[in-house]
């Protein structure tokens, strides 16, 4: 087996891993089956000191993980690609429902310990 073929065997499918993590979290906090997440917000830790967050996966291949990174200051979105070989870990932050909510249904203030608030 050549080196390229061996490297392809070790490539992680991050999209699948993130969906499985999201499913497990939803099941553990008791909201499985409720409004399946359209986008799963993630945190990507690469070999650099800074993490990439909040972001969601747009696409991936054997080499790159394509992300949309949400701006912490406003409503901007930045498209970026990360070399999969540079990824150390990916964590799930929460899910964004495909279902639109009425403004009156959104709580004005949520506590940091309200884990269910990240999942809609």
C-alpha positions as CSV (number, residue, x, y, z in Angstrom):
1,X,0.0,0.0,0.0
2,X,1.4,3.4,-1.0
3,X,1.7,6.3,1.4
4,X,-1.2,8.3,-0.2
5,X,-3.6,5.4,0.2
6,X,-2.5,4.8,3.8
7,X,-3.1,8.5,4.6
8,X,-6.7,8.4,3.1
9,X,-7.5,5.5,5.5
10,X,-6.7,7.8,8.5
11,X,-8.8,10.7,7.3
12,X,-11.6,11.6,9.8
13,X,-15.0,12.5,8.4
14,X,-15.7,15.4,10.7
15,X,-19.2,16.0,9.4
16,X,-20.3,12.6,10.5
17,X,-18.5,12.8,13.8
18,X,-20.2,16.2,14.6
19,X,-23.6,14.8,13.7
20,X,-23.0,11.8,16.0
21,X,-21.9,14.1,18.8
22,X,-24.9,16.3,18.3
23,X,-27.2,13.3,18.4
24,X,-25.6,12.0,21.6
25,X,-25.8,15.4,23.3
26,X,-29.5,15.8,22.3
27,X,-30.2,12.3,23.7
28,X,-28.4,12.9,27.0
29,X,-30.2,16.2,27.7
30,X,-33.5,14.8,26.7
31,X,-34.3,16.8,23.5
32,X,-33.8,14.1,20.9
33,X,-36.2,14.2,18.0
34,X,-37.1,17.9,18.7
35,X,-36.4,20.2,15.7
36,X,-33.4,18.5,14.2
37,X,-30.5,20.9,13.9
38,X,-30.0,22.4,10.5
39,X,-26.5,23.7,11.4
40,X,-24.4,22.4,14.2
41,X,-22.1,25.1,15.7
42,X,-18.7,23.8,16.4
43,X,-15.3,24.8,17.8
44,X,-12.2,23.7,15.9
45,X,-8.9,23.5,17.6
46,X,-6.0,23.4,15.2
47,X,-2.3,23.1,16.0
48,X,-2.2,26.9,16.4
49,X,-3.0,28.6,19.8
50,X,-6.3,30.1,18.6
51,X,-9.4,28.1,18.1
52,X,-11.9,28.7,15.3
53,X,-15.4,29.3,16.8
54,X,-18.3,29.5,16.5
55,X,-18.4,27.8,13.1
56,X,-20.3,25.3,11.1
57,X,-19.2,22.8,8.5
58,X,-20.2,23.7,4.9
59,X,-18.3,20.9,3.1
60,X,-15.3,18.6,3.4
61,X,-13.1,16.4,1.3
62,X,-10.1,14.2,2.2
63,X,-7.8,17.3,2.6
64,X,-9.9,20.3,3.7
65,X,-12.8,21.1,6.1
66,X,-14.7,24.0,4.7
67,X,-16.3,26.2,7.4
68,X,-18.4,29.3,7.8
69,X,-17.1,31.2,10.9
70,X,-19.6,33.5,12.6
71,X,-18.3,36.9,13.6
72,X,-18.5,37.5,17.4
73,X,-19.0,41.3,16.9
74,X,-21.9,41.2,14.4
75,X,-23.8,39.2,11.9
76,X,-20.9,38.6,9.5
77,X,-19.8,35.2,8.2
78,X,-16.3,34.3,7.0
79,X,-15.7,31.4,4.8
80,X,-12.5,29.5,5.6
81,X,-10.9,26.1,4.8
82,X,-8.8,24.2,7.4
83,X,-6.3,21.5,6.5
84,X,-7.6,18.4,8.1
85,X,-4.1,17.3,9.0
86,X,-3.9,20.5,11.2
87,X,-7.0,19.7,13.2
88,X,-6.5,18.5,16.8
89,X,-10.1,18.4,17.9
90,X,-13.6,19.5,17.1
91,X,-16.2,20.1,19.7
92,X,-20.0,20.7,19.5
93,X,-21.2,24.1,20.8
94,X,-24.9,23.7,19.9
95,X,-27.4,23.3,17.1
96,X,-29.4,25.9,15.2
97,X,-32.9,24.7,14.3
98,X,-34.2,24.8,10.8
99,X,-37.5,26.0,12.2
100,X,-37.9,29.8,12.6
101,X,-38.9,31.1,16.0
102,X,-41.1,34.1,16.7
103,X,-39.2,36.9,18.4
104,X,-41.6,36.7,21.4
105,X,-40.5,33.1,21.9
106,X,-36.8,33.9,22.4
107,X,-35.9,34.4,26.1
108,X,-34.4,37.8,26.9
109,X,-31.7,36.4,29.1
110,X,-30.3,32.9,29.4
111,X,-27.9,31.7,32.1
112,X,-24.6,30.2,31.2
113,X,-25.5,27.0,32.9
114,X,-28.6,26.5,30.6
115,X,-27.2,23.8,28.3
116,X,-30.6,23.2,26.7
117,X,-30.6,26.9,25.4
118,X,-27.9,26.1,22.9
119,X,-30.0,23.4,21.3
120,X,-33.2,24.5,19.6
